[in-house]
Amino acid sequence: MKHPVFLKSCMTSLAIILAVAETSSIAQAQQQESEFILEEIIVTARRRSESLQDIPGTVTALTKTTLERAGVQRAADFIALTPGVTMVDAAEVGDAQVNIRGINGARDAENSFAYIIDGVLYTNPAAFNREYTNLQQIEIFKGPQGAIYGRNAAAGAIIVTTVKPSNKVEVSGTTSVAEDSTYLIKGALSGPLVEDKVFARISGDWRQSDGFYRNSFQGNAPIVDAYEGYNINGRLIIEPNENLSIDMKIRYGEVDASSITFNSTFNLP
């Protein structure tokens, strides 16, 4: 007569174990689901803040985290992360030709895409081929955007947003060393001048390289792509009240470099 009682006790213990295991698996599944929640990406490609999913077009948005992980420093770096977009910048310093879905601009002419940095339109292609610091987000809009950005947006638009100064004091810097005497130094200082009213940010970079290529037509000729350049960026934001914001920027840079393409194949007198 003891066997039915023993069997009943075993079945009860088994039921408790299964219930605990099921509860544990449900809790683990909920935890894993919460860990894979995607962060919403807000873009301003249409001159207003909206979710990337609500844009009726093809937009590639590169967030600050993505840019830092990819080590983006120049235009060629983030162009390489964007499908359907290519760039040729080997002609001469300051000359960059961007191709968006097969549409590109002529050499030494205005861009075929709208290039906007912090709301300001740049039409000079030399402004595109430069060092980038303080990047917050980059949005690449593929397809004609003339209705929003005007005549220079036949191929699309590239919108660059940089980090705004705030009440938080921030100091950052990076250095890198590579072969052929290639060095890079970048730094930034940001913070409030008047709390909640006036904010400033200053940043700069310096790059130097002995170059990599020689003109083989001239035998043991000097390297033809040596590079040295620097940039200084300043930004001042004044917000006297919640209805008025004044955003001022200044930039100065110099580049001393050679052209890879336009080199003589013979010794000039």
N, C-alpha and C positions, 0 to 999 in steps of 0.2 A: 504493500500500500504506500510505501515511501517513494516509489519511483515517479508517480504522477506529480507529487509535490516537488521533487528534484527537477523534473522536466519543466514544470511551470516556472520555477525559480530561474533556470537557465534561459528560458525564452524571455523572461522579464529583463534580465541582465543584458541580453543581446539587443533587445529593443532600445534600452537606455543608451548602449554604445552606439547604435546606428543613429539615434536622434542627436547625440552629441557630435558625431562625425558630420552629419548633414548640416548642423548649425555652424560648425567650424568651416566647412567648405563654402557655405553661403557667405559667411563673413569674409573669407579670403577672396572670394570672387568679387564682392563689393569693394574691398580694398584695392584689388587690381584694377577694377573699372574706374575707381576714382583717380588712380595714378596715371591713367591714359587719357584724361580729359585734355583736349587741345585748347590752347589759349587763343582767343579771338584776336585776329590781326586787323587793326584799324588803318585804313589808307586814306589819302587825301587827293587821289588822282583826279577827281572831278571837282576839286576846289572846295570840298567839304568832307568832314570826317564821317566815314561809313565803313561797315564791315566789308572785308575782302570778298565774302560770299555774295554780297549784294551788288557787286559791280557787273554790269552787263557787257563784259569784254574780257580780253585776255590780259591779265596783270600778274607780273612776278613781283612779289614783295619780299625783300630781304631785311629781316629785323636786325637789331643791334647784336643780338646773340649770334645769329648766323654770320654776320659780317666779322665779328671777333673770332669765331671759330675757324672761319675760312682765311683769316689773315689778310683781309682786303686792305690794300694800300693805294692802288691806282685803279683807273677805269677798267683796264684790261682784266683785273682780278674779278670784279663783279659781273663784267660782261661774260666771262667764262662760266659763270654760274647760271646764265640765263639762256634757255633753249630758244633757237630762232633768231639770235642776235650775235653778230660777230663784229670785230673791230680790227682795222689795219692801222698801226701807229709806227711803222718802221721807216716811213719816208723821211721825215725830219722832225726835229723837236717842236712840239706844239701843234703838229698836224695829225689829227685823228679822224679817220673815216669810219663811221658806225653804220652797219647794215642791219636794218630791222625788217625781217620778212622780205628780203630781196630789194629793199629800197635804201639807197644811200645817197649821200651828197657828193658833189664834185670837190676835187682837191682845192684847197685855199678858198673855198666858198662857204656860205652859211650852212649850218646844220640842216639836215632833212628831218630832224626830230626836235621837239621842244625840250630844252634842257633847263630845268628849274632848280635853283638852290635856295631853300628857305623862302619860296614864293617869288623869287626874282628870276626873270627869263634871261638866259645868256645865249647870244646868237653867234659869238666867236668860237670856232672849233678849238682854238688854243686853250680856252677855259676848261675844256673837258679833259684834256690830257695833262693831269697834274697830280700832285700828292693829295690824298684825302685824310683829314684828321677830324676827330669829334663826330663821327658818323652815328646817327641815330637810326635811320631807316632809308632804304632806297626802293623806289617803285618804278618798274619799267612797264609802260603801257604800250602794247603792240597794236598797230592799226591806226588809221588817220584820226587825229584829234584836233582838227582845225577849228571845230565849233567851240572848243574850250580854250585852245592855246594859240590859235591864229595860223598864219601862213607857214611857219617853220615846223609844223607838226604833221606833215604828210605821211611820215613813216611811223610816228608814235610819239611818246613822251617819256622822259627820264626825270623823275622827281627825287631830289636828294634833300633829306632833312638832317640837320646837324643838331648836336646836343645844345639845349638852351641852358644858360647859367641860371642858378636858383639860389635860395637861401642856404643851401648846403655847400660848404667849402670842399672843393675837390682838387686833388693834385694827382696827375698821372704822367707816365712817361714810359717809353719803350726804346730799346736799342737792339740793333742786329749787326752781325758781322758775317761776311761771306767771302768767297775767294775773289781773286783779282782786285784786292783792296777795295771791296765794296762795303760801305758803312751807311747806317741809317740811324738817326736820332730824332725822336719825336717827344714832345712834351706839351702839357696843358695845365693851366691854373684857372680855377673858376670859383666864384663866390659872390656874396652880397656886398655892395658898397653902402647901401642904406637898406636895412632889413625891410622886406616886403615891398620895396619901392624901386630900388636901382640894383641891377645885377650886371656883372661883367665876366668876360671870359677871354683869355689870351692863350694862344697856342702857336706852335711853330714846329718846323721840321727841317732837317738837313740831310741830304743824300749825296754820296760821292762814290764813284766807281772808275777804275782804270779802263774798263771796257773788256770786250771779249773777242771782237772781230778784227781781222787784218785784211788789207787790200792785197789779195794774192797776185794781182796783175802787176804790182810794183815790187814784187819780191818780198823782202823782209821790211815792209813798210810799217809805219807806226799804226797802232790800233786806232780804228776809225769811229768807235762809239764810246769814247770817254764821256763821263757825265759828272757834273757837279751843280747842285741847285739847292735853294732854300726858300721857305715861305714863312711869313709871319701873318697870323690872323687875329683880329680883335673883334669883339662883339659887346655891345652895350644895350641893355634892355631897361627902359624906364616905364614904370606902371604907376602913374600918380593916383589912379583910381581904377575901379573894376571895368569901366567903360572905355578906357584909353590905354593903349600899349604902343610904345615907340621902340622899334627894333632897328638898331644901327650896326652895320658891319663894315670893316675895312680889311683889306688884304694887300700885301706886297710880296712879290716873289721875283727871283732871278734864276735863270738857267744858263749854264755855259756847257754846251754839248755839241757834238758833231752829227752830221747826217750820215746814216748808213747807206742809203740808196744813191745819193748824188755825190759820188766820188769819182775822180778822174781815173781812167784806166792806163794813163801814161804820166810820166813826170812832167809837171808844168815848169816853165822857165822861172 
